[in-house]
Structure formats: C-alpha cells, structure tokens
Amino acid sequence: MKSNIVKLIMIVFLILVILSILAINYSFKIKEEDKTDLPKVENNIKENSVKWDEVTNEGVNEEEFLKNMDIEALQIIAGELQTLVNEEIKKERDNPESVIKGEWIQVFESEHYKKVINMGSKAMKPLYWIIYKSENSGLYEYICSKALSEISGYNFHNEDGTKTWASSKEFLEKFNEKILSED
C-alpha cells in the first residue's frame, strides 16, 4: 500500500514537472485584452522606491540584505506560499486530472497568493531572498517569482505577451538586470 502511494506521488510529481516544462516552453500568452485584468498592486517599486543597495554587479551582500529585510514578512510569505503549494499538491494527488488540465495556474487566484501580493513592497525583499537562496527552481520558486514580478511593477513580457523568463533563476537574472540598470 505504501509503495503504491509513493508511486502515485512520483507520478503526480513527474506530471507537474512535465507541465512546468511545457508551460515554460510555450509560455502562457497574455492577450492584450487580458492585460487589463492583471492585478494592480498599489505599492509598486517605483512608488515605494525599494532600495536594492545590497545587490551589485559583484553579487548579493547577504549580511546587509538580511539586515534590511523584514524577517517577519519573510516568515509570513514563506508560510503562506508553502501552504499554497501543499494545498495544490494535495489537490493534484486527490485529482490527478487537474494536472493534465493545467488547473495549477489557479494558485495565482488563491487567498494565500493574494495575501502576499497585498503586502506590496514589504514583500519584495523576502520574495527575492527566497528565490535567491533556494537551490530549487520548482513551483514554490515560480510562484515567488511571479509575485515579485507583479509587486515590482516591472514588465517581464515580450510584445506578444509571453514571459521573458522561464524559471525562477532566469527571473532573478532579469530582475537583477532591471534593478542594477536603475542605479
């Protein structure tokens, strides 16, 4: 019985990986008329002028970054998004067809995700830190990247609406380029 559960979990995980790769390769296109429906974040980077002095062309000064980051916000964000990912995994385990149908994208409409987005600029450094420190580039990190993109107000899309990044690591490179170009 236990080995069957492990096999099912592995199958669901593989399906998630395959769907993530497909999503990355084909990037979800945002139609022009749908762009108006994207969540508007009042507290974007330009209005709150988040300082990114710890990020330089030489890398990230981790000690300074930690001093300037809201640790309580980091704990809230990590908890909310981990709960979101756990709920999604459970939902997919209970209904594997949801993976095939691409229903995982509904995570961006969840209350957990909205709570993080509504934190505004206060969430930016914690989201950056999660992506930066993670050795993984999975669903959790992808959600963090999308949230940081939304909150920052930066446009990381091509003219046709496809994203200019496919993984959290690629996103971080694009984000770093953007913040470093503003100095």
N, C-alpha and C positions, 0 to 999 in steps of 0.2 A: 504494500500500500504506500509506504513512504517513498519507495523508488518511483512509483507512478506519479506522485505529487512532484517529486524532483524533476522528472522528465517533463511534466506539464509546465512547470515553471521555466525550464530551459527552453521549451518550445515557444512559450509566450515571449521570453526574453529575445530569442532569435528573431521572432516576428517583429518585435519592437525595433531591433537593430536594423532589420531589412527595411522596415517602413521609414526609419530615420534616414537611412541611406537614400531611399527613393525621394523622400522629402527634400533632402539636401541636394540631390542631383537635379531634381526638377523644380526646386524652389517654388513654394506656393506663390502664385502670381496674385498681386493685388490689383484688381480692376480699378480704373480711375474713379468710378462711381463709388466703390467701396472704401476708398481712402478717407472719405468724409466720415465714415462710421468708425474709424480707428479711435480708440480712447484718447482724449485730450488730457494731458497732465498739466495742471496749473503750475506746478513747481518745476519747470524745466531748468536745465543747466544755465541757460542764458539769464533767466530772471534771478536765480539764486546764486549765480556765479560761484559754483563749487570750485574750490582751489585744488589743483592736482599737482602741487609742487613736488610731491613725493615720487611722481612718475617723470622720468627723464629719458633721454636717448640712451643713457647707460643702463637703464632698468628701473626697478622699483626699490626705493629705500623703505624696506619693510618696517623697520623700527619707527620711523617717522609716520608711516602710513597708519600703523596701529595706534600711535598717539593721537592722530587726527580723525580716527574713525569712531563712530558711536557703537560701542560694543553691545549695548542693549538692543539697538536696532539690528545689529548682526544676528543676535540670538533670536529675535522675533522673526526676521526674514528666513533664517535657516529653518526654524521650526515650522513656519507656515508653508514654505516650499517643500520641505521634506514630507509634511503631512499630505500635501497635494500629490506628490509623486507616489507616496504609499497608497493613497486612495485610488489613484489611476492604475497602479499595478494590481490592486485587489479587484477593481472593476474589470480589468482585462483578463485576470485569472478567472473571474466568475463568468465572463462573456468574451471568449477569445475572438469572436467575430467582430467585436468593436475595434480590434486592432486592424483587421483587414479593411474595415470601413473607414479607417482614418479618424475615428472618433476621439483619439487622444488630443487632437487640436482644441477640444473643448476645455482643456485645462486653462486656457487663457481667458475663459469666461467664469472661472470659479471664484468663490469668495476669498479663498486663500491668496490667489494671484492678485485680485483687486485690492486686497488689504495691503499688499506690498507696493503696488502701484500708487495707491493713495498716500503712502508715506512720502512720496515726492523725493526731493533732492536728498533728504535724510537717508534714503535707501541706496543712494548711488555708490558710495564707497564700500558699504558692506557687500553689495552685489558684485562690484569689481573684485573685492577681496576673495569672495567665494570662487569666482571664475579663475582668478589668478592663482590661487593656492591649490585648486583641485588638480589631481593627476588624471582625472577622467574628463570626458567630453560627451556625456550622455544627456538624458532627458533633463535631469536636475540642472545641469550647467546650461543647457539650451534655454530653459525657462528663465534662468538668471540673466542670460544674455539678452533675451527678448525684453525682459523687464527693464534692464539698464538702457537698452535702446529706446524704449518708449519714454522713460522718465527723462532721459537726457535731451530728447527732442531732436537728436541727430538723425539725419536721413541716411540710412544704410541700404538704400534700394537703387537699383538701376532704373532707367527711364521706363522700362517695360513693367516695372513693379516687382521684379524678382530681387531677392536679397543679394547683397554683395558679399555675404559670408555664409558659410555652410555649417560651421561648428563653433563652439564657444571659444576655442583657441583662435580661430580666424576672426571672430568678432572682436576679441580682445586686441588683436593686432590693428584692426580698423579703428577701434575706439582710441587706442594709444596714438595712432597717426593723427586722429582728429584733435585730441586734446593737446598734443605736442605742437600741432600747427597753429594753435591759438595763442601760444606764448609770445 
